[in-house]
Amino acid sequence: MGCNDYKLNVKINGGFATLLQLCATLGFIAGTMSAKTCVGSFCADTDADSVDVTFGDDTLDGSAWAIIALILSLISFICCAIGLFKGIKAQFATATKLFGAALGFNVCYYIYMIEYEPVDGIKVSPGWGWGASCNIGAFINIVCALLNANQAKKLGGGPPTSSDASSAA
């Protein structure tokens, strides 16, 4: 057990990755994020409700980039959850593919920060929100789950033994 127990590490890192990716996804509909709003040459830094940036409100349109990022984040969450399930079932080849796909979708999360124009003449640049912080944690754990699943696939699911080490030499 410990750091070389790749099967256990897939479960731990995969679980954290799934939980953190879910939190990052929820960051688009809950809480606030910083935003820079410009009208002409006048700009102001404000806090905006995440749901208003993503979907808009009665007076302003939402960001298409935030909706795309929300969908990609949701796909990453689903890939993490299924990858975790496959890791628990010791199907590491499939888990490796799913965590790899989750990683690809995860890195696209930050496209929500692209400036958009909700109304003619007003430009909004969404900034950092708490969901983005969770996404960094998800990224780190997805990478760890991916590496551990790949190693578990190579070793048959268990920790390396002394015979594995001697055969590698």
N, C-alpha and C positions, 0 to 999 in steps of 0.2 A: 504494500500500500504506500501511499505518499505521492511524490512528484512523478514517479515512473509508472504509476498505475493509470495508464492511458484511458482505460475503459471508465474508470471512476471520474477522471478529469473531463471526459466528454460529457458526462452527466452533470457535473458541477458547472463547468463553463457554459455548456449548452443551456442549462437552467437559468443561469444569470443572464446569458445573452437573450433568451426568450423574454424574461421578465423586463429587462432594460429596454428591449426593442418595443415591447408593448407600452412602456412608459413614454418612450420617445414618440410613438404613434399618438398616444393620448395628448402629447404636448401640442398637437395641432388643434385640439378642441377644448382644452382646459388651460386655465392660467393666462399669463401674459407674456409678451415678448417685447423687447425694445424695438422701436421703429423710428426712422428718420422720415419726416414728412416735409415736403417742399412745395411751396406755392410760388411759382416764379423763381426769384432769387432768394426768397426768404425760406429758411429751413429751421425746423425745430425737432429736437429729440423728445420722443414721447414713449409712454408705455401703451401698448395696444393689446386688446384681448385677442388671444390666438384664434379663437373661432371667427372673429370679425375679419382678421387678415386672411384666413383660409376660405371662408364662405361669403364674407361680406355682411353688411347689415342693411337697414332700410335705405340708407343714403349712399353707401359706397359699395362698389363691387369687390368681390374677393379676388385673391391672387390665384391665377391659373397654375403658377409654379408651385404654390403651396398645396393645391389640390393634387397635383402630380406627385409631389414629394410625400404627401399623406398616403396615396395609393402605393407608392414604392415602399414606404415604411411598413405598411400593412402586409405587403407581399413578403418583405424581409422577416417580419414577425411570424408569418405562417411557415416560411421555410425553416426558421429557427425551431419552431414548435414541432414540426414534423421531423426535422433533423435530430432533435432531442429524443423523440419517440423512437426513431430508428437506432439511435445510439444506445438507448435502454434495451432495445431488442437485439443488440450486438450486430446490427447490419451496418457496419462501418463504411462500406463502399458507398452506400446510398446516403448515409449521414454526411460523409465528406462532400458529396455533390451538393447536398442541400445547404450545408453551411457555406460552401463556396458561392452558391447562388445568393444566399442571404447577405453575404459580404458585398457582392456586387450591387444589390439593391440598397444596402445600408449606406454606402458611400455617396449615393445620389441624394441623400436626405437634405443636404444643404442647398439644393437648388431653390428652396423656398425663399432664400435671401435675395433673389434677383429682384431688382426694382420693377415695380409695376405702376400703372396709372389707373386708379379706381374711378376717377372722374377726370374729364378733360382739365388739364392745368394743374392737377395735384399729383405729385409723384410720392410714392411710399417705398421705402427701402426697409423691409423687415430685418430685424437684427436677432441677437442671441436670445433664445428662450430656454426655459429649464428642460424642455424636450431635447434640445440640441446637446445638452450636457449628458442626458441619459443615453443619447445616441453614441457618444464617444465611449461610454462604458460598454454599450452593446457591441460596438466595433471591436474593442479589445477582447471581449469574451468570445465573439464569433471567431476571431483569428485563433484564439487558444483552443476552442472547440474543434475548429477545422484541423489544426495541426495535430491535436490529440487523436481525433478520429482517423486521420491518415496514418498516424503511427500505430494505432490499435489495429487498423486494417492490415498493415504490414506484419505485425507481430501476432495476429490471430486473436487480439482482444485482451491479452493479459500483460502484466508488467514484464520487462525483459528479464531473462534468466541468465545465469552464468554460462549456460551452453550457447545462448544467443550471442553473448559477448565474445566467447572463444571462437565461434564460427565466423564472426565478423573479422577477426584478426587474421 
